[in-house]
Amino acid sequence: MPLTAVVNYFNSHLDDFNRASRLASEARIHYVSERAEITGEIDGMRVIPGQHALYNSEISAPVAFESWLRIEDEHGAEINARSLYYSAWEPEDVVFLDRFLRVLHTLNHLAQHGSDPATSDVPLILDIHWRHVRAVEASHGQVFENLLAQLGILPTQIILRMQASALIEDEHVRRAVSSFEGRGYRLLVEGLPIDHAHWPLLGEMGIDWVAADPDFLQAMLRNRMLQARLDQWISSAHAEGLKVWLQSLDSSKALELAWRLDVDAVSGDRLDEIAASHH
């Protein structure tokens, strides 16, 4: 089905994201086929989805795409992404907004890569807001799975990102993760402390990917002792069958270190141009 028809379908079925939310009447998805451009509007704000590639350590092929969002007010001025959730105080609105954004990112992913066999099957990293997890009682991921089915996408093509603090501290979040894993989604834990010691717990929950704190990675580049700690952290993750992603690596020194440490994915602002130069 052409993407234009898919977008029209979703615009006429926004209630499916959460029938109890008032935001369904305040939201819309737009598609400009000539530019393969997907944007959205919600509660007077314009939301523009984008993505960064994660590469293998040889910078030769993308292993995933990380979604990101730009938000503008009615005058076109950029505003903080958290502003979206300031307009969603009720739990029903948080759930609607979270699903709306994930569908928007998925549509953008299809617009960018749907016709490219080299990247169409590369998974997409999407966030789950912690307030969404706490607002949904059970069957986490089921509604989004149904929405993905309308796009011809399986949960196995999606990596859901969770924050480490919520996962480790909140039993409800852990139950949600179990539900996501049971539906076939891949799972990523971000912001895991470098002194993390609960590796078996992550393995038992079916976590696939872990990402270290980017601030630690920058400090590590200036301190050899921290490099040794990162080396141990990566070894512990790999021993539990987890894949490791190092973020915000842009210098040649950082990339050389990532290659030596045998990480599974790296990302950074300059990596697209480095990857292009390899071809």
Summary of the structure (lengths in Angstrom):
residues: 279
radius of gyration: 19.0
end to end distance: 32.4
largest distance: 56.2
contacts: 865
relative contact order: 0.12
helix: 47%
strand: 23%
